[in-house]
Amino acid sequence: MSDDERAPGAPAPPDPSQLIERAISLAPDRPELVWLQLRDCQSRRCGDEARIAARLKAIDADNGLAWLGDLNAAQGKSPEDVTHAIEQMGGARVPRVYWNQLAVMMFDALTPS
């Protein structure tokens, strides 16, 4: 919503990155929240991408998709870099997509009690 569309005197909506940080502060070990933070950071080209990606891998190392950023970064580099990223992904127990957990969390949050 633009400034022109808001009612006069209405507060500006919160910045999505602030909401994500708040959610992470409440549930710091939820990998789907850290993944959402990583996606937000990537879209804004923030300087914390490497730190957030490392945190995701640390709290969800068994998820092969947590290593997807390494594979993307390896594209265009040496074949060894690509192979290493694929080995990391292949060594994980599961390929878990975070959208599923996020959809359930959103539904739960919006459902009246």
MOPAC internal coordinates of N, CA, C and O (Angstrom, degrees):
PM7 1SCF
backbone

  N    0.0000 0     0.00 0     0.00 0    0    0    0
  C    1.4387 1     0.00 0     0.00 0    1    0    0
  C    1.5243 1   107.69 1     0.00 0    2    1    0
  O    1.2310 1   120.56 1   -48.22 1    3    2    1
  N    1.3195 1   116.54 1   131.78 1    3    2    1
  C    1.4582 1   120.98 1   179.67 1    5    3    2
  C    1.5217 1   109.88 1   -82.91 1    6    5    3
  O    1.2310 1   120.85 1   -12.51 1    7    6    5
  N    1.3309 1   115.97 1   167.49 1    7    6    5
  C    1.4666 1   120.86 1   177.60 1    9    7    6
  C    1.5252 1   111.16 1   -59.21 1   10    9    7
  O    1.2310 1   120.10 1   146.41 1   11   10    9
  N    1.3362 1   117.41 1   -33.59 1   11   10    9
  C    1.4617 1   121.65 1  -178.75 1   13   11   10
  C    1.5236 1   112.46 1   -69.13 1   14   13   11
  O    1.2310 1   119.66 1   153.85 1   15   14   13
  N    1.3384 1   118.25 1   -26.15 1   15   14   13
  C    1.4542 1   122.28 1  -176.08 1   17   15   14
  C    1.5263 1   112.65 1   -87.04 1   18   17   15
  O    1.2310 1   119.19 1   162.69 1   19   18   17
  N    1.3333 1   119.15 1   -17.31 1   19   18   17
  C    1.4570 1   122.09 1  -179.54 1   21   19   18
  C    1.5178 1   110.59 1   -77.62 1   22   21   19
  O    1.2310 1   121.43 1   -30.34 1   23   22   21
  N    1.3076 1   114.88 1   149.66 1   23   22   21
  C    1.4676 1   120.16 1   175.34 1   25   23   22
  C    1.5262 1   108.20 1   -64.79 1   26   25   23
  O    1.2310 1   120.34 1   -34.82 1   27   26   25
  N    1.3101 1   116.96 1   145.18 1   27   26   25
  C    1.4665 1   119.35 1   178.66 1   29   27   26
  C    1.5312 1   110.81 1   -55.25 1   30   29   27
  O    1.2310 1   121.00 1   -47.60 1   31   30   29
  N    1.3174 1   115.69 1   132.40 1   31   30   29
  C    1.4618 1   121.35 1   179.08 1   33   31   30
  C    1.5127 1   114.71 1    82.34 1   34   33   31
  O    1.2310 1   119.97 1   174.30 1   35   34   33
  N    1.3457 1   117.66 1    -5.70 1   35   34   33
  C    1.4676 1   119.97 1   178.79 1   37   35   34
  C    1.5258 1   109.21 1   -71.36 1   38   37   35
  O    1.2310 1   120.30 1   -40.15 1   39   38   37
  N    1.3145 1   117.03 1   139.85 1   39   38   37
  C    1.4596 1   119.11 1   179.75 1   41   39   38
  C    1.5264 1   111.44 1   -68.87 1   42   41   39
  O    1.2310 1   121.25 1   -28.16 1   43   42   41
  N    1.3051 1   115.22 1   151.84 1   43   42   41
  C    1.4664 1   120.05 1   176.30 1   45   43   42
  C    1.5260 1   108.72 1   -66.90 1   46   45   43
  O    1.2310 1   120.31 1   -34.58 1   47   46   45
  N    1.3262 1   117.02 1   145.42 1   47   46   45
  C    1.4691 1   118.69 1   177.65 1   49   47   46
  C    1.5315 1   109.41 1   -64.40 1   50   49   47
  O    1.2310 1   120.27 1   -28.91 1   51   50   49
  N    1.3222 1   117.09 1   151.09 1   51   50   49
  C    1.4598 1   118.98 1  -179.63 1   53   51   50
  C    1.5241 1   111.05 1   -66.68 1   54   53   51
  O    1.2310 1   121.12 1   -27.39 1   55   54   53
  N    1.2905 1   115.47 1   152.61 1   55   54   53
  C    1.4575 1   122.09 1   176.80 1   57   55   54
  C    1.5288 1   108.28 1   -68.56 1   58   57   55
  O    1.2310 1   119.38 1   -48.98 1   59   58   57
  N    1.3444 1   118.78 1   131.02 1   59   58   57
  C    1.4669 1   120.23 1  -179.45 1   61   59   58
  C    1.5278 1   113.33 1   -54.67 1   62   61   59
  O    1.2310 1   120.12 1   142.20 1   63   62   61
  N    1.3208 1   117.38 1   -37.80 1   63   62   61
  C    1.4650 1   118.70 1  -178.78 1   65   63   62
  C    1.5228 1   110.80 1   -64.63 1   66   65   63
  O    1.2310 1   119.82 1   147.40 1   67   66   65
  N    1.3170 1   117.95 1   -32.60 1   67   66   65
  C    1.4674 1   120.82 1   177.16 1   69   67   66
  C    1.5294 1   111.03 1   -68.83 1   70   69   67
  O    1.2310 1   120.76 1   141.15 1   71   70   69
  N    1.3217 1   116.16 1   -38.85 1   71   70   69
  C    1.4675 1   119.64 1   177.71 1   73   71   70
  C    1.5259 1   110.83 1   -66.03 1   74   73   71
  O    1.2310 1   120.65 1   139.77 1   75   74   73
  N    1.3239 1   116.35 1   -40.23 1   75   74   73
  C    1.4647 1   120.43 1   178.73 1   77   75   74
  C    1.5255 1   109.84 1   -64.28 1   78   77   75
  O    1.2310 1   120.21 1   135.26 1   79   78   77
  N    1.3241 1   117.20 1   -44.74 1   79   78   77
  C    1.4618 1   120.62 1   178.49 1   81   79   78
  C    1.5225 1   111.01 1   -61.07 1   82   81   79
  O    1.2310 1   120.23 1   140.95 1   83   82   81
  N    1.3091 1   117.17 1   -39.05 1   83   82   81
  C    1.4639 1   120.81 1   178.44 1   85   83   82
  C    1.5260 1   110.81 1   -64.40 1   86   85   83
  O    1.2310 1   120.60 1   136.42 1   87   86   85
  N    1.3296 1   116.46 1   -43.58 1   87   86   85
  C    1.4671 1   120.28 1   178.22 1   89   87   86
  C    1.5295 1   110.42 1   -61.86 1   90   89   87
  O    1.2310 1   120.25 1   138.21 1   91   90   89
  N    1.3164 1   117.12 1   -41.79 1   91   90   89
  C    1.4632 1   120.70 1   179.62 1   93   91   90
  C    1.5236 1   110.72 1   -65.97 1   94   93   91
  O    1.2310 1   120.31 1   144.18 1   95   94   93
  N    1.3283 1   117.02 1   -35.82 1   95   94   93
  C    1.4682 1   118.63 1   178.54 1   97   95   94
  C    1.5326 1   110.90 1   -65.22 1   98   97   95
  O    1.2310 1   120.23 1   151.00 1   99   98   97
  N    1.3231 1   117.17 1   -29.00 1   99   98   97
  C    1.4587 1   121.48 1   178.27 1  101   99   98
  C    1.5298 1   112.81 1   -81.83 1  102  101   99
  O    1.2310 1   120.64 1   151.48 1  103  102  101
  N    1.3323 1   116.37 1   -28.52 1  103  102  101
  C    1.4726 1   121.56 1  -178.54 1  105  103  102
  C    1.5276 1   108.66 1  -142.25 1  106  105  103
  O    1.2310 1   120.28 1  -106.12 1  107  106  105
  N    1.3356 1   117.07 1    73.88 1  107  106  105
  C    1.4680 1   120.56 1  -171.14 1  109  107  106
  C    1.5254 1   115.78 1   -66.45 1  110  109  107
  O    1.2310 1   119.81 1   160.92 1  111  110  109
  N    1.3172 1   117.96 1   -19.08 1  111  110  109
  C    1.4614 1   119.68 1  -177.47 1  113  111  110
  C    1.5167 1   113.44 1  -103.20 1  114  113  111
  O    1.2310 1   119.95 1  -161.35 1  115  114  113
  N    1.3174 1   117.71 1    18.65 1  115  114  113
  C    1.4615 1   121.75 1   177.15 1  117  115  114
  C    1.5197 1   108.81 1   -90.40 1  118  117  115
  O    1.2310 1   119.72 1   -74.15 1  119  118  117
  N    1.3232 1   118.14 1   105.85 1  119  118  117
  C    1.4686 1   120.36 1  -175.03 1  121  119  118
  C    1.5232 1   113.41 1   -62.66 1  122  121  119
  O    1.2310 1   119.90 1   150.05 1  123  122  121
  N    1.3388 1   117.80 1   -29.95 1  123  122  121
  C    1.4600 1   118.47 1  -179.29 1  125  123  122
  C    1.5267 1   111.29 1   -66.08 1  126  125  123
  O    1.2310 1   120.13 1   149.51 1  127  126  125
  N    1.3235 1   117.36 1   -30.49 1  127  126  125
  C    1.4644 1   120.12 1   176.78 1  129  127  126
  C    1.5235 1   111.11 1   -72.21 1  130  129  127
  O    1.2310 1   120.89 1   140.51 1  131  130  129
  N    1.3302 1   115.90 1   -39.49 1  131  130  129
  C    1.4670 1   119.69 1   177.99 1  133  131  130
  C    1.5264 1   109.58 1   -67.18 1  134  133  131
  O    1.2310 1   120.18 1   142.23 1  135  134  133
  N    1.3313 1   117.26 1   -37.77 1  135  134  133
  C    1.4632 1   120.57 1   176.62 1  137  135  134
  C    1.5282 1   110.28 1   -62.91 1  138  137  135
  O    1.2310 1   120.34 1   139.21 1  139  138  137
  N    1.3343 1   116.95 1   -40.79 1  139  138  137
  C    1.4650 1   120.69 1   177.40 1  141  139  138
  C    1.5270 1   110.31 1   -62.91 1  142  141  139
  O    1.2310 1   120.71 1   139.89 1  143  142  141
  N    1.3255 1   116.25 1   -40.11 1  143  142  141
  C    1.4634 1   120.45 1   176.83 1  145  143  142
  C    1.5313 1   110.50 1   -63.20 1  146  145  143
  O    1.2310 1   120.50 1   139.99 1  147  146  145
  N    1.3255 1   116.65 1   -40.01 1  147  146  145
  C    1.4634 1   120.61 1   178.43 1  149  147  146
  C    1.5234 1   110.70 1   -64.10 1  150  149  147
  O    1.2310 1   119.96 1   135.00 1  151  150  149
  N    1.3152 1   117.68 1   -45.00 1  151  150  149
  C    1.4687 1   121.04 1   178.95 1  153  151  150
  C    1.5287 1   111.01 1   -62.13 1  154  153  151
  O    1.2310 1   120.55 1   138.66 1  155  154  153
  N    1.3187 1   116.55 1   -41.34 1  155  154  153
  C    1.4634 1   120.67 1   178.06 1  157  155  154
  C    1.5283 1   109.88 1   -63.39 1  158  157  155
  O    1.2310 1   120.63 1   135.46 1  159  158  157
  N    1.3090 1   116.40 1   -44.54 1  159  158  157
  C    1.4609 1   121.05 1   179.66 1  161  159  158
  C    1.5345 1   110.61 1   -62.25 1  162  161  159
  O    1.2310 1   120.41 1   136.55 1  163  162  161
  N    1.3236 1   116.82 1   -43.45 1  163  162  161
  C    1.4623 1   120.40 1   179.05 1  165  163  162
  C    1.5279 1   110.89 1   -61.32 1  166  165  163
  O    1.2310 1   120.37 1   139.09 1  167  166  165
  N    1.3190 1   116.90 1   -40.91 1  167  166  165
  C    1.4645 1   119.56 1  -178.10 1  169  167  166
  C    1.5291 1   111.51 1   -68.71 1  170  169  167
  O    1.2310 1   120.61 1   149.30 1  171  170  169
  N    1.3361 1   116.43 1   -30.70 1  171  170  169
  C    1.4625 1   120.43 1   179.03 1  173  171  170
  C    1.5332 1   112.29 1   -93.55 1  174  173  171
  O    1.2310 1   120.62 1   175.52 1  175  174  173
  N    1.3227 1   116.43 1    -4.48 1  175  174  173
  C    1.4716 1   122.41 1  -176.53 1  177  175  174
  C    1.5336 1   110.36 1    54.16 1  178  177  175
  O    1.2310 1   121.43 1  -130.70 1  179  178  177
  N    1.3313 1   114.88 1    49.30 1  179  178  177
  C    1.4620 1   119.89 1   179.36 1  181  179  178
  C    1.5263 1   109.89 1   -77.10 1  182  181  179
  O    1.2310 1   120.50 1   -15.87 1  183  182  181
  N    1.2797 1   116.65 1   164.13 1  183  182  181
  C    1.4602 1   121.14 1  -176.39 1  185  183  182
  C    1.5134 1   114.98 1   -82.19 1  186  185  183
  O    1.2310 1   119.73 1   177.97 1  187  186  185
  N    1.3432 1   118.12 1    -2.03 1  187  186  185
  C    1.4605 1   121.53 1  -175.51 1  189  187  186
  C    1.5223 1   113.81 1   -99.24 1  190  189  187
  O    1.2310 1   120.12 1  -169.64 1  191  190  189
  N    1.3081 1   117.37 1    10.36 1  191  190  189
  C    1.4646 1   120.33 1  -173.97 1  193  191  190
  C    1.5260 1   112.64 1   -56.03 1  194  193  191
  O    1.2310 1   119.79 1   132.41 1  195  194  193
  N    1.3263 1   118.00 1   -47.59 1  195  194  193
  C    1.4692 1   121.06 1  -178.40 1  197  195  194
  C    1.5291 1   111.13 1   -62.97 1  198  197  195
  O    1.2310 1   120.29 1   138.92 1  199  198  197
  N    1.3390 1   117.04 1   -41.08 1  199  198  197
  C    1.4654 1   120.77 1  -179.88 1  201  199  198
  C    1.5281 1   110.70 1   -65.13 1  202  201  199
  O    1.2310 1   120.43 1   136.66 1  203  202  201
  N    1.3264 1   116.79 1   -43.34 1  203  202  201
  C    1.4631 1   121.01 1  -178.75 1  205  203  202
  C    1.5283 1   109.93 1   -67.31 1  206  205  203
  O    1.2310 1   120.18 1   137.91 1  207  206  205
  N    1.3261 1   117.27 1   -42.09 1  207  206  205
  C    1.4741 1   121.04 1   178.55 1  209  207  206
  C    1.5275 1   110.50 1   -62.02 1  210  209  207
  O    1.2310 1   120.21 1   139.33 1  211  210  209
  N    1.3172 1   117.21 1   -40.67 1  211  210  209
  C    1.4638 1   120.46 1   178.43 1  213  211  210
  C    1.5283 1   110.67 1   -64.93 1  214  213  211
  O    1.2310 1   120.41 1   140.92 1  215  214  213
  N    1.3192 1   116.82 1   -39.08 1  215  214  213
  C    1.4736 1   120.70 1   177.78 1  217  215  214
  C    1.5109 1   110.66 1   -63.77 1  218  217  215
  O    1.2310 1   120.13 1   137.89 1  219  218  217
  N    1.3299 1   117.35 1   -42.11 1  219  218  217
  C    1.4584 1   120.77 1   178.72 1  221  219  218
  C    1.5217 1   110.44 1   -60.56 1  222  221  219
  O    1.2310 1   120.37 1   133.74 1  223  222  221
  N    1.3216 1   116.91 1   -46.26 1  223  222  221
  C    1.4662 1   120.13 1   179.39 1  225  223  222
  C    1.5266 1   111.17 1   -64.25 1  226  225  223
  O    1.2310 1   119.96 1   146.04 1  227  226  225
  N    1.3134 1   117.68 1   -33.96 1  227  226  225
  C    1.4651 1   121.06 1  -179.56 1  229  227  226
  C    1.5347 1   111.55 1   -68.93 1  230  229  227
  O    1.2310 1   120.20 1   139.86 1  231  230  229
  N    1.3365 1   117.23 1   -40.14 1  231  230  229
  C    1.4673 1   118.34 1  -176.70 1  233  231  230
  C    1.5201 1   113.29 1   -90.58 1  234  233  231
  O    1.2310 1   119.55 1   167.70 1  235  234  233
  N    1.3399 1   118.47 1   -12.30 1  235  234  233
  C    1.4728 1   121.29 1  -179.85 1  237  235  234
  C    1.5208 1   110.91 1  -140.60 1  238  237  235
  O    1.2310 1   121.10 1  -129.73 1  239  238  237
  N    1.3293 1   115.50 1    50.27 1  239  238  237
  C    1.4659 1   120.71 1  -176.41 1  241  239  238
  C    1.5264 1   113.12 1   -63.90 1  242  241  239
  O    1.2310 1   119.92 1   157.08 1  243  242  241
  N    1.3256 1   117.76 1   -22.92 1  243  242  241
  C    1.4686 1   120.97 1   179.62 1  245  243  242
  C    1.5217 1   112.99 1   -77.36 1  246  245  243
  O    1.2310 1   120.16 1   173.66 1  247  246  245
  N    1.3271 1   117.30 1    -6.34 1  247  246  245
  C    1.4547 1   121.17 1  -179.23 1  249  247  246
  C    1.5327 1   109.53 1   -98.02 1  250  249  247
  O    1.2310 1   120.71 1   -65.45 1  251  250  249
  N    1.3105 1   116.24 1   114.55 1  251  250  249
  C    1.4594 1   120.70 1   179.98 1  253  251  250
  C    1.5132 1   113.50 1   -59.23 1  254  253  251
  O    1.2310 1   120.04 1   148.77 1  255  254  253
  N    1.3225 1   117.52 1   -31.23 1  255  254  253
  C    1.4588 1   119.63 1  -178.32 1  257  255  254
  C    1.5303 1   112.45 1   -73.25 1  258  257  255
  O    1.2310 1   119.89 1   165.21 1  259  258  257
  N    1.3254 1   117.82 1   -14.79 1  259  258  257
  C    1.4638 1   120.16 1   175.23 1  261  259  258
  C    1.5357 1   110.28 1   -66.77 1  262  261  259
  O    1.2310 1   120.98 1   160.62 1  263  262  261
  N    1.3136 1   115.74 1   -19.38 1  263  262  261
  C    1.4688 1   121.28 1  -178.68 1  265  263  262
  C    1.5257 1   112.16 1   -97.58 1  266  265  263
  O    1.2310 1   119.78 1  -175.02 1  267  266  265
  N    1.3224 1   118.03 1     4.98 1  267  266  265
  C    1.4620 1   121.81 1  -177.30 1  269  267  266
  C    1.5249 1   112.17 1   -59.92 1  270  269  267
  O    1.2310 1   119.96 1   143.91 1  271  270  269
  N    1.3158 1   117.68 1   -36.09 1  271  270  269
  C    1.4602 1   120.97 1   178.14 1  273  271  270
  C    1.5173 1   112.04 1   -59.90 1  274  273  271
  O    1.2310 1   120.39 1   143.67 1  275  274  273
  N    1.3312 1   116.87 1   -36.33 1  275  274  273
  C    1.4636 1   120.26 1   177.36 1  277  275  274
  C    1.5274 1   110.98 1   -64.69 1  278  277  275
  O    1.2310 1   120.96 1   140.14 1  279  278  277
  N    1.3266 1   115.77 1   -39.86 1  279  278  277
  C    1.4628 1   119.61 1   177.94 1  281  279  278
  C    1.5240 1   110.38 1   -65.52 1  282  281  279
  O    1.2310 1   120.10 1   136.21 1  283  282  281
  N    1.3067 1   117.41 1   -43.79 1  283  282  281
  C    1.4702 1   120.48 1   177.83 1  285  283  282
  C    1.5162 1   111.14 1   -60.76 1  286  285  283
  O    1.2310 1   120.55 1   137.34 1  287  286  285
  N    1.3281 1   116.55 1   -42.66 1  287  286  285
  C    1.4682 1   120.85 1  -179.60 1  289  287  286
  C    1.5283 1   111.67 1   -67.44 1  290  289  287
  O    1.2310 1   120.34 1   151.53 1  291  290  289
  N    1.3201 1   116.95 1   -28.47 1  291  290  289
  C    1.4653 1   120.98 1  -178.05 1  293  291  290
  C    1.5282 1   112.50 1   -77.25 1  294  293  291
  O    1.2310 1   120.16 1   160.25 1  295  294  293
  N    1.3227 1   117.29 1   -19.75 1  295  294  293
  C    1.4625 1   120.16 1   179.65 1  297  295  294
  C    1.5216 1   109.24 1   -59.32 1  298  297  295
  O    1.2310 1   120.58 1   -48.39 1  299  298  297
  N    1.3005 1   116.50 1   131.61 1  299  298  297
  C    1.4567 1   121.25 1  -179.91 1  301  299  298
  C    1.5180 1   113.08 1    86.73 1  302  301  299
  O    1.2310 1   120.47 1   175.15 1  303  302  301
  N    1.3173 1   116.71 1    -4.85 1  303  302  301
  C    1.4640 1   120.33 1   175.58 1  305  303  302
  C    1.5164 1   107.84 1   -98.23 1  306  305  303
  O    1.2310 1   120.60 1    24.55 1  307  306  305
  N    1.2811 1   116.45 1  -155.45 1  307  306  305
  C    1.4675 1   120.05 1  -177.34 1  309  307  306
  C    1.5299 1   111.37 1   -74.48 1  310  309  307
  O    1.2310 1   119.97 1   -25.89 1  311  310  309
  N    1.3250 1   117.66 1   154.11 1  311  310  309
  C    1.4659 1   120.34 1   175.97 1  313  311  310
  C    1.5323 1   111.90 1   -59.03 1  314  313  311
  O    1.2310 1   120.64 1   150.34 1  315  314  313
  N    1.3235 1   116.38 1   -29.66 1  315  314  313
  C    1.4615 1   119.90 1   178.94 1  317  315  314
  C    1.5320 1   111.25 1   -65.00 1  318  317  315
  O    1.2310 1   120.48 1   141.31 1  319  318  317
  N    1.3448 1   116.68 1   -38.69 1  319  318  317
  C    1.4622 1   120.39 1   178.15 1  321  319  318
  C    1.5239 1   110.76 1   -63.98 1  322  321  319
  O    1.2310 1   120.84 1   138.15 1  323  322  321
  N    1.3251 1   116.00 1   -41.85 1  323  322  321
  C    1.4628 1   120.40 1   178.32 1  325  323  322
  C    1.5294 1   109.74 1   -64.60 1  326  325  323
  O    1.2310 1   120.54 1   134.63 1  327  326  325
  N    1.3141 1   116.57 1   -45.37 1  327  326  325
  C    1.4652 1   121.14 1   179.67 1  329  327  326
  C    1.5240 1   110.74 1   -60.35 1  330  329  327
  O    1.2310 1   120.19 1   136.91 1  331  330  329
  N    1.3238 1   117.25 1   -43.09 1  331  330  329
  C    1.4655 1   120.78 1   179.79 1  333  331  330
  C    1.5344 1   110.77 1   -61.45 1  334  333  331
  O    1.2310 1   120.17 1   136.50 1  335  334  333
  N    1.3203 1   117.28 1   -43.50 1  335  334  333
  C    1.4653 1   120.37 1   179.66 1  337  335  334
  C    1.5272 1   110.51 1   -64.22 1  338  337  335
  O    1.2310 1   120.24 1   138.92 1  339  338  337
  N    1.3211 1   117.14 1   -41.08 1  339  338  337
  C    1.4612 1   120.51 1   178.86 1  341  339  338
  C    1.5236 1   110.77 1   -66.37 1  342  341  339
  O    1.2310 1   120.42 1   142.43 1  343  342  341
  N    1.3274 1   116.80 1   -37.57 1  343  342  341
  C    1.4627 1   120.08 1   176.87 1  345  343  342
  C    1.5329 1   110.79 1   -62.59 1  346  345  343
  O    1.2310 1   120.34 1   138.87 1  347  346  345
  N    1.3249 1   116.95 1   -41.13 1  347  346  345
  C    1.4659 1   120.50 1   178.18 1  349  347  346
  C    1.5271 1   110.17 1   -62.24 1  350  349  347
  O    1.2310 1   120.72 1   134.89 1  351  350  349
  N    1.3117 1   116.22 1   -45.11 1  351  350  349
  C    1.4572 1   120.30 1   179.99 1  353  351  350
  C    1.5310 1   110.99 1   -65.56 1  354  353  351
  O    1.2310 1   121.03 1   137.30 1  355  354  353
  N    1.3368 1   115.64 1   -42.70 1  355  354  353
  C    1.4597 1   120.62 1  -178.55 1  357  355  354
  C    1.5177 1   113.41 1   -69.05 1  358  357  355
  O    1.2310 1   120.23 1   154.92 1  359  358  357
  N    1.3219 1   117.16 1   -25.08 1  359  358  357
  C    1.4552 1   120.85 1   179.77 1  361  359  358
  C    1.5233 1   113.40 1   -80.24 1  362  361  359
  O    1.2310 1   120.38 1   172.54 1  363  362  361
  N    1.2987 1   116.88 1    -7.46 1  363  362  361
  C    1.4669 1   120.43 1  -179.38 1  365  363  362
  C    1.5235 1   109.88 1   -79.60 1  366  365  363
  O    1.2310 1   121.29 1   -22.60 1  367  366  365
  N    1.3300 1   115.14 1   157.40 1  367  366  365
  C    1.4702 1   120.21 1  -178.26 1  369  367  366
  C    1.5168 1   113.66 1   -74.00 1  370  369  367
  O    1.2310 1   119.91 1   141.87 1  371  370  369
  N    1.3448 1   117.78 1   -38.13 1  371  370  369
  C    1.4669 1   120.98 1  -172.87 1  373  371  370
  C    1.5210 1   110.70 1  -140.09 1  374  373  371
  O    1.2310 1   120.32 1   -25.15 1  375  374  373
  N    1.3390 1   116.99 1   154.85 1  375  374  373
  C    1.4688 1   120.68 1   167.46 1  377  375  374
  C    1.5295 1   108.49 1  -105.05 1  378  377  375
  O    1.2310 1   120.01 1   -88.79 1  379  378  377
  N    1.3039 1   117.59 1    91.21 1  379  378  377
  C    1.4687 1   121.93 1  -175.21 1  381  379  378
  C    1.5285 1   109.86 1   -97.68 1  382  381  379
  O    1.2310 1   120.88 1   -53.63 1  383  382  381
  N    1.3323 1   115.92 1   126.37 1  383  382  381
  C    1.4567 1   122.16 1   177.04 1  385  383  382
  C    1.5253 1   107.73 1   -90.45 1  386  385  383
  O    1.2310 1   120.37 1   -51.58 1  387  386  385
  N    1.3160 1   116.89 1   128.42 1  387  386  385
  C    1.4566 1   121.16 1  -173.60 1  389  387  386
  C    1.5193 1   114.26 1   -76.33 1  390  389  387
  O    1.2310 1   119.59 1   161.22 1  391  390  389
  N    1.3280 1   118.38 1   -18.78 1  391  390  389
  C    1.4675 1   119.87 1  -178.22 1  393  391  390
  C    1.5192 1   111.87 1   -59.00 1  394  393  391
  O    1.2310 1   120.18 1   146.56 1  395  394  393
  N    1.3303 1   117.27 1   -33.44 1  395  394  393
  C    1.4664 1   119.87 1  -178.96 1  397  395  394
  C    1.5313 1   110.98 1   -60.11 1  398  397  395
  O    1.2310 1   120.44 1   129.16 1  399  398  397
  N    1.3248 1   116.76 1   -50.84 1  399  398  397
  C    1.4590 1   120.56 1   179.76 1  401  399  398
  C    1.5256 1   110.98 1   -62.93 1  402  401  399
  O    1.2310 1   120.27 1   140.09 1  403  402  401
  N    1.3285 1   117.08 1   -39.91 1  403  402  401
  C    1.4593 1   120.65 1  -179.46 1  405  403  402
  C    1.5299 1   111.28 1   -64.97 1  406  405  403
  O    1.2310 1   120.23 1   140.80 1  407  406  405
  N    1.3174 1   117.16 1   -39.20 1  407  406  405
  C    1.4679 1   120.29 1   178.95 1  409  407  406
  C    1.5240 1   110.70 1   -64.33 1  410  409  407
  O    1.2310 1   120.44 1   137.74 1  411  410  409
  N    1.3227 1   116.76 1   -42.26 1  411  410  409
  C    1.4641 1   120.35 1   178.60 1  413  411  410
  C    1.5272 1   110.32 1   -64.87 1  414  413  411
  O    1.2310 1   120.15 1   136.15 1  415  414  413
  N    1.3226 1   117.31 1   -43.85 1  415  414  413
  C    1.4651 1   120.57 1   179.21 1  417  415  414
  C    1.5307 1   110.75 1   -61.11 1  418  417  415
  O    1.2310 1   120.19 1   138.26 1  419  418  417
  N    1.3199 1   117.24 1   -41.74 1  419  418  417
  C    1.4600 1   120.90 1   179.89 1  421  419  418
  C    1.5257 1   110.37 1   -65.22 1  422  421  419
  O    1.2310 1   120.50 1   135.66 1  423  422  421
  N    1.3184 1   116.64 1   -44.34 1  423  422  421
  C    1.4702 1   120.74 1   178.92 1  425  423  422
  C    1.5240 1   110.23 1   -59.61 1  426  425  423
  O    1.2310 1   120.75 1   133.32 1  427  426  425
  N    1.3382 1   116.16 1   -46.68 1  427  426  425
  C    1.4733 1   120.29 1   179.95 1  429  427  426
  C    1.5218 1   111.30 1   -61.58 1  430  429  427
  O    1.2310 1   120.64 1   139.60 1  431  430  429
  N    1.3280 1   116.38 1   -40.40 1  431  430  429
  C    1.4622 1   120.31 1  -178.23 1  433  431  430
  C    1.5345 1   112.08 1   -68.34 1  434  433  431
  O    1.2310 1   120.05 1   148.61 1  435  434  433
  N    1.3162 1   117.51 1   -31.39 1  435  434  433
  C    1.4643 1   121.14 1  -176.21 1  437  435  434
  C    1.5293 1   114.35 1   -94.64 1  438  437  435
  O    1.2310 1   120.52 1   171.34 1  439  438  437
  N    1.3299 1   116.62 1    -8.66 1  439  438  437
  C    1.4503 1   120.22 1  -179.54 1  441  439  438
  C    1.5280 1   109.59 1   -81.75 1  442  441  439
  O    1.2310 1   120.14 1   -54.52 1  443  442  441
  N    1.3315 1   117.34 1   125.48 1  443  442  441
  C    1.4710 1   119.17 1   178.13 1  445  443  442
  C    1.5193 1   110.37 1   -62.84 1  446  445  443
  O    1.2310 1   121.07 1   -35.97 1  447  446  445
  N    1.3133 1   115.56 1   144.03 1  447  446  445
  C    1.4769 1   118.54 1  -178.91 1  449  447  446
  C    1.5045 1   111.97 1   -88.29 1  450  449  447
  O    1.2310 1   120.10 1   180.00 1  451  450  449

